[in-house]
Amino acid sequence: AIGNENYEVSWQNAGNYTVSLTIEENGCTSELFTQNVNVVEPLAVPVLSCGTTTTNSVEFVWNAINGTTAYELTIDDGSGVSTPFSNGLNTNYIADNLSVGQSVTITVTAVGVAPCGNTEIVSISCVAEDCPTVTLEISGLNAQYCESEDIANITVSPTGGTLSGDGIIGETFNPSGLNGTYTITYDYTDTVSNCDYSTSIEVIVNPIPTADFTISDTQLCADATSETTVTYTGSAATSADFVWDFGDANANAVGTETYTLTFANGSTNGNISLTVTENGCVSEAFNLNVDIFEPLQMPFVSCTSSTLTSVTFEWAAIDNATAYEVTIGGDVPVLIDTITTTISEVVGLDEGETATISVVALGDAPCGNSQAATADCT
């Protein structure tokens, strides 16, 4: 009882029930009054669960509720809760276009008619799958290349992705024209999960060193004292491997890849060459030639004849001499311009007087003149 003859009545089970009432007052009984009551079963609350999930979608499922007219949903994907919307009598809902590992929360209400109306709101959160583990491999490439090397074939695993980077053509690597460190990237999309993967490696491409050098004098006298200087002017660092060939020269290091060269008498090979290796890359051989000249021989002077007032000196011709400088006593030198057998006569002598001669064979550069030869005649 909740008041003066007012009652709140409930039944445990649904069904049709009759409420009746008679009243007695002053010994008098009223007629029986009845009222039929139809008790309706309330809607069951849906039981939610996560259905099929992928890397970009989740499915929500629930049991069918007898007596409902529709299911009202809201979706919260992290960007905000949606306005409630009807899912009809469908007992599943798929949220898609998700990110890997993204969580989505759904609320579901089974819609009912009076007197019970809708069920309470229930919710559940489901998470999109993480990407499966896929190991990418790039093989077939060396750590270092010389820019002149042949095109390298590349193998990737799993296949079906895309290689990119400087020097990449399809699934090959061409080091030509490159110089430095380059990143080679392999991008792959798994067709099942639609997940993207990427891996990369670094490749160093080294330039071909140059073996250029200079020679200060390319014409040299083979007298063991005349010098020329060879200086490396190429692109390699001092740590490179330098292989010199100095021909017949005697080489003396005077600095970093700088040498002085001399040639002994009798030397014939003046070809100087250099090959440089740096980071495994070998240069082309660079060559320069030194023209070698033999020094003029010193004349051998002898007395060939004499009279009471004169003497005659004679010497054999010296190869490559252009002339001879002849000095008689302390007089001014007399030049005899010949390269054949030569004779010099000194006249106007007193009987028994001794004449002295000095003969120098004259020559062109680089060797120049010979040593002076002297002789006396009486």
C-alpha positions as CSV (number, residue, x, y, z in Angstrom):
1,A,0.0,0.0,0.0
2,I,1.3,3.4,-0.9
3,G,-1.6,5.5,0.3
4,N,-5.3,5.4,1.1
5,E,-6.4,2.3,-0.7
6,N,-3.6,2.8,-3.3
7,Y,-1.3,-0.1,-4.1
8,E,1.8,-0.6,-6.3
9,V,1.5,-4.1,-7.8
10,S,4.2,-6.0,-9.7
11,W,4.5,-9.5,-11.2
12,Q,7.6,-11.6,-11.6
13,N,6.5,-13.0,-15.0
14,A,4.9,-11.6,-18.0
15,G,1.3,-12.4,-18.8
16,N,-2.3,-11.3,-18.5
17,Y,-3.4,-10.7,-14.9
18,T,-6.8,-9.6,-13.4
19,V,-7.1,-7.3,-10.5
20,S,-10.5,-7.5,-8.7
21,L,-12.1,-5.5,-5.9
22,T,-15.3,-5.8,-3.7
23,I,-16.2,-3.4,-0.9
24,E,-18.2,-4.1,2.3
25,E,-19.7,-1.2,4.2
26,N,-22.5,-1.3,6.8
27,G,-23.2,-4.9,6.0
28,C,-23.6,-4.2,2.4
29,T,-21.3,-5.7,-0.3
30,S,-20.5,-4.1,-3.6
31,E,-20.5,-5.8,-6.9
32,L,-17.2,-7.3,-8.0
33,F,-15.1,-4.9,-10.1
34,T,-12.2,-6.3,-12.2
35,Q,-9.5,-4.9,-14.3
36,N,-7.2,-6.9,-16.7
37,V,-3.5,-6.1,-16.6
38,N,-1.1,-7.2,-19.5
39,V,2.4,-7.6,-18.0
40,V,5.1,-7.3,-20.7
41,E,8.5,-8.9,-20.5
42,P,11.3,-6.2,-20.7
43,L,13.9,-6.5,-23.5
44,A,17.0,-8.5,-22.7
45,V,20.2,-6.5,-22.7
46,P,22.5,-7.2,-25.7
47,V,25.8,-9.1,-25.0
48,L,28.5,-7.5,-27.0
49,S,31.8,-9.1,-28.3
50,C,34.5,-8.4,-30.8
51,G,34.2,-10.3,-34.0
52,T,36.6,-10.4,-36.9
53,T,39.5,-7.9,-36.7
54,T,42.0,-6.8,-39.3
55,T,44.7,-4.2,-39.4
56,N,42.2,-1.6,-40.6
57,S,38.9,-2.7,-39.3
58,V,37.1,-4.2,-36.3
59,E,33.7,-6.0,-36.2
60,F,31.3,-5.7,-33.3
61,V,28.7,-8.5,-32.8
62,W,25.9,-9.1,-30.4
63,N,23.0,-11.5,-29.8
64,A,19.6,-10.9,-31.4
65,I,17.1,-9.5,-28.9
66,N,13.5,-10.7,-29.2
67,G,11.0,-7.9,-29.4
68,T,13.4,-5.2,-30.3
69,T,12.5,-2.9,-33.2
70,A,16.1,-1.8,-34.0
71,Y,19.5,-1.3,-32.4
72,E,20.8,2.2,-31.8
73,L,24.5,2.7,-31.9
74,T,27.2,5.2,-31.2
75,I,30.9,4.9,-32.3
76,D,33.9,6.5,-30.6
77,D,37.1,6.0,-32.7
78,G,39.1,8.6,-30.8
79,S,38.1,11.5,-33.0
80,G,34.8,12.0,-31.0
81,V,31.6,10.2,-30.2
82,S,29.2,9.9,-33.2
83,T,25.6,10.9,-33.1
84,P,23.4,7.9,-32.2
85,F,22.2,6.1,-35.4
86,S,20.1,3.1,-36.1
87,N,21.6,-0.1,-37.3
88,G,18.3,-1.7,-38.1
89,L,18.0,-5.2,-36.9
90,N,21.5,-6.1,-37.9
91,T,23.4,-7.7,-35.0
92,N,26.9,-6.7,-36.2
93,Y,28.7,-3.5,-37.2
94,I,32.1,-3.1,-38.9
95,A,34.2,0.0,-38.2
96,D,36.8,0.4,-41.0
97,N,39.4,2.8,-42.3
98,L,41.3,2.4,-39.0
99,S,44.9,2.7,-38.2
100,V,47.0,-0.3,-37.1
101,G,46.3,-0.9,-33.4
102,Q,43.5,1.7,-33.2
103,S,40.9,1.2,-30.5
104,V,37.2,1.8,-31.2
105,T,34.3,1.8,-28.7
106,I,30.7,1.1,-29.6
107,T,27.5,1.6,-27.5
108,V,24.4,-0.5,-28.3
109,T,20.8,0.0,-27.2
110,A,18.0,-2.4,-28.1
111,V,15.0,-0.2,-29.0
112,G,11.7,-1.4,-27.5
113,V,8.1,-0.2,-27.3
114,A,6.1,0.9,-24.3
115,P,5.7,0.1,-21.6
116,C,9.3,-1.3,-21.1
117,G,10.9,0.8,-23.9
118,N,14.7,0.6,-24.6
119,T,17.3,-1.5,-22.8
120,E,20.1,0.0,-20.9
121,I,23.1,1.1,-23.0
122,V,26.0,-1.4,-23.1
123,S,29.5,-0.8,-24.6
124,I,32.6,-2.6,-25.6
125,S,36.0,-1.6,-27.1
126,C,37.7,-3.5,-29.9
127,V,41.2,-3.0,-31.3
128,A,42.5,-3.2,-34.9
129,E,45.2,-5.8,-35.3
130,D,48.9,-4.9,-35.3
131,C,50.8,-5.5,-38.5
132,P,52.3,-9.0,-38.7
133,T,56.1,-9.3,-38.5
134,V,57.6,-9.2,-42.0
135,T,61.4,-9.2,-42.4
136,L,62.6,-7.4,-45.5
137,E,66.0,-8.3,-47.0
138,I,68.1,-6.6,-49.7
139,S,71.0,-8.8,-50.9
140,G,73.4,-8.8,-53.8
141,L,75.0,-5.5,-53.0
142,N,78.6,-4.9,-51.8
143,A,79.3,-2.4,-49.0
144,Q,81.6,-0.4,-51.4
145,Y,81.9,0.0,-55.1
146,C,84.2,1.8,-57.6
147,E,82.3,4.1,-59.9
148,S,83.6,2.2,-62.9
149,E,82.3,-1.2,-61.8
150,D,79.6,-3.1,-63.7
151,I,75.9,-2.9,-62.9
152,A,75.0,-5.1,-59.8
153,N,71.9,-7.3,-59.7
154,I,69.8,-7.0,-56.5
155,T,67.7,-9.6,-54.8
156,V,64.8,-8.6,-52.5
157,S,62.7,-10.6,-50.1
158,P,59.7,-10.8,-50.0
159,T,59.3,-9.9,-53.7
160,G,56.7,-7.4,-54.9
161,G,58.0,-4.2,-53.4
162,T,59.9,-1.2,-54.9
163,L,63.6,-0.3,-54.7
164,S,64.6,3.3,-54.8
165,G,67.7,5.4,-54.5
166,D,70.5,6.9,-56.6
167,G,71.8,4.4,-59.1
168,I,68.7,2.1,-58.9
169,I,67.2,0.9,-62.1
170,G,64.5,-1.7,-61.5
171,E,66.3,-4.3,-59.4
172,T,69.8,-3.3,-60.4
173,F,72.4,-0.8,-59.0
174,N,74.6,1.2,-61.4
175,P,77.5,3.0,-59.6
176,S,78.6,4.9,-62.7
177,G,78.7,8.6,-62.1
178,L,78.2,8.3,-58.3
179,N,80.6,9.4,-55.6
180,G,79.8,9.2,-51.9
181,T,77.5,7.3,-49.6
182,Y,74.0,6.4,-50.9
183,T,70.9,4.9,-49.2
184,I,69.1,2.1,-51.1
185,T,65.5,1.7,-49.8
186,Y,63.1,-1.2,-50.3
187,D,59.4,-0.4,-49.7
188,Y,56.9,-3.3,-49.5
189,T,53.1,-3.5,-48.9
190,D,51.7,-6.8,-47.6
191,T,48.6,-7.6,-49.7
192,V,46.8,-9.5,-46.9
193,S,47.2,-7.0,-44.0
194,N,47.7,-3.9,-46.2
195,C,50.6,-3.0,-43.9
196,D,53.6,-1.0,-45.2
197,Y,57.2,-2.0,-44.5
198,S,60.5,-0.4,-45.4
199,T,64.2,-1.2,-45.0
200,S,67.3,0.4,-46.3
201,I,71.1,-0.2,-46.6
202,E,73.9,2.2,-47.3
203,V,76.3,1.7,-50.2
204,I,79.6,3.7,-50.7
205,V,80.7,4.5,-54.2
206,N,84.4,5.5,-54.4
207,P,85.8,7.6,-57.3
208,I,88.6,6.2,-59.5
209,P,91.8,8.0,-58.4
210,T,93.9,9.8,-60.9
211,A,97.6,9.1,-61.2
212,D,98.6,12.5,-62.8
213,F,102.1,13.9,-62.0
214,T,104.4,16.6,-63.3
215,I,108.1,16.5,-64.2
216,S,110.0,19.7,-63.8
217,D,112.5,19.0,-66.6
218,T,111.7,16.5,-69.3
219,Q,115.2,16.6,-70.8
220,L,118.1,15.5,-68.5
221,C,121.7,14.8,-68.8
222,A,122.8,11.3,-67.7
223,D,125.6,12.5,-65.6
224,A,124.3,11.3,-62.2
225,T,124.1,14.8,-60.9
226,S,121.5,16.6,-63.0
227,E,118.1,16.4,-61.3
228,T,114.5,16.6,-62.3
229,T,111.6,16.7,-59.8
230,V,108.5,14.4,-60.1
231,T,105.4,15.6,-58.2
232,Y,102.1,13.8,-57.8
233,T,99.1,16.0,-58.7
234,G,96.3,13.5,-58.9
235,S,93.2,13.1,-56.7
236,A,94.2,10.4,-54.3
237,A,94.8,11.0,-50.6
238,T,98.3,10.3,-49.1
239,S,96.9,7.1,-47.6
240,A,96.5,5.6,-51.1
241,D,98.8,3.0,-52.5
242,F,101.2,4.5,-55.1
243,V,103.1,2.2,-57.5
244,W,105.9,4.2,-59.3
245,D,108.1,3.0,-62.1
246,F,111.1,5.4,-62.5
247,G,112.7,3.6,-65.4
248,D,116.5,3.8,-65.2
249,A,116.4,6.8,-62.8
250,N,117.7,6.9,-59.2
251,A,114.8,8.3,-57.2
252,N,115.1,10.2,-53.9
253,A,111.9,11.1,-51.9
254,V,111.9,14.7,-51.0
255,G,108.2,15.1,-49.9
256,T,104.8,13.5,-50.0
257,E,104.9,11.6,-53.3
258,T,107.6,14.0,-54.6
259,Y,110.9,12.7,-55.9
260,T,114.1,14.0,-57.4
261,L,115.5,11.8,-60.2
262,T,119.0,11.5,-61.6
263,F,120.3,9.3,-64.4
264,A,123.7,7.6,-64.5
265,N,125.8,7.5,-67.6
266,G,124.5,4.8,-69.9
267,S,120.8,5.2,-68.8
268,T,118.3,4.7,-71.7
269,N,114.9,4.2,-70.1
270,G,113.4,7.6,-69.1
271,N,109.7,6.4,-69.0
272,I,108.1,7.3,-65.7
273,S,104.8,5.7,-64.8
274,L,102.4,5.7,-61.9
275,T,99.4,3.6,-60.8
276,V,97.3,4.6,-57.8
277,T,95.0,2.3,-55.7
278,E,92.5,3.9,-53.3
279,N,89.6,2.3,-51.5
280,G,90.1,-0.7,-53.8
281,C,89.8,1.4,-56.9
282,V,92.7,1.3,-59.4
283,S,93.6,4.3,-61.6
284,E,94.6,4.1,-65.1
285,A,98.4,4.2,-65.5
286,F,99.8,7.7,-66.1
287,N,103.1,8.0,-68.1
288,L,105.5,10.8,-68.9
289,N,108.9,10.5,-70.5
290,V,112.2,12.1,-69.7
291,D,114.5,12.4,-72.7
292,I,118.0,11.3,-71.6
293,F,121.1,12.7,-73.1
294,E,124.6,11.4,-72.7
295,P,127.3,14.0,-71.6
296,L,129.9,14.8,-74.2
297,Q,133.1,12.8,-73.8
298,M,136.2,14.8,-72.9
299,P,138.5,15.0,-75.9
300,F,141.9,13.1,-75.9
301,V,144.5,15.6,-77.2
302,S,147.9,14.5,-78.4
303,C,150.9,16.0,-80.2
304,T,151.1,14.8,-83.7
305,S,154.0,16.7,-85.1
306,S,156.4,19.6,-84.4
307,T,159.0,21.8,-86.1
308,L,161.6,24.2,-84.7
309,T,158.9,26.9,-84.5
310,S,155.6,25.1,-84.3
311,V,153.7,22.2,-82.8
312,T,150.5,20.4,-84.0
313,F,147.8,19.1,-81.6
314,E,145.2,16.6,-82.7
315,W,142.1,14.9,-81.2
316,A,139.3,12.6,-82.3
317,A,135.9,14.1,-83.1
318,I,133.5,13.9,-80.2
319,D,130.0,12.7,-80.9
320,N,127.3,15.4,-80.7
321,A,129.8,18.2,-80.2
322,T,128.9,21.3,-82.0
323,A,132.3,23.0,-81.8
324,Y,135.5,23.0,-79.8
325,E,136.8,25.7,-77.5
326,V,140.6,25.8,-77.8
327,T,142.7,27.8,-75.4
328,I,146.4,28.2,-76.3
329,G,148.4,29.3,-73.3
330,G,146.8,32.4,-71.9
331,D,145.6,33.8,-75.2
332,V,142.0,34.4,-76.0
333,P,140.2,31.1,-76.8
334,V,140.1,30.1,-80.5
335,L,137.0,28.2,-81.6
336,I,137.2,25.6,-84.3
337,D,133.7,24.9,-85.6
338,T,133.9,21.3,-86.7
339,I,132.8,17.9,-85.5
340,T,135.3,16.0,-87.6
341,T,138.8,15.0,-86.7
342,T,140.5,18.2,-85.6
343,I,144.0,19.6,-85.6
344,S,145.3,22.8,-84.0
345,E,148.7,24.2,-85.0
346,V,150.6,26.6,-82.7
347,V,153.2,28.6,-84.6
348,G,155.8,31.3,-83.8
349,L,157.5,29.3,-81.1
350,D,161.1,29.6,-80.1
351,E,163.2,26.5,-80.5
352,G,162.6,24.3,-77.5
353,E,159.5,26.3,-76.3
354,T,156.6,24.3,-74.9
355,A,153.0,25.0,-76.0
356,T,150.0,24.2,-73.8
357,I,146.5,23.6,-75.2
358,S,143.1,23.2,-73.5
359,V,140.2,21.7,-75.5
360,V,136.5,21.7,-74.5
361,A,133.9,20.0,-76.7
362,L,130.9,22.3,-76.9
363,G,127.4,20.8,-76.7
364,D,123.8,21.9,-76.5
365,A,121.5,21.6,-73.4
366,P,120.9,19.7,-71.3
367,C,124.4,18.3,-71.0
368,G,126.3,21.3,-72.4
369,N,130.1,21.2,-72.7
370,S,132.5,18.5,-71.9
371,Q,135.3,18.7,-69.4
372,A,138.4,20.4,-70.6
373,A,141.3,18.3,-71.9
374,T,144.9,19.7,-71.8
375,A,148.1,18.7,-73.5
376,D,151.7,20.0,-73.8
377,C,153.9,19.9,-76.9
378,T,157.6,21.1,-77.3
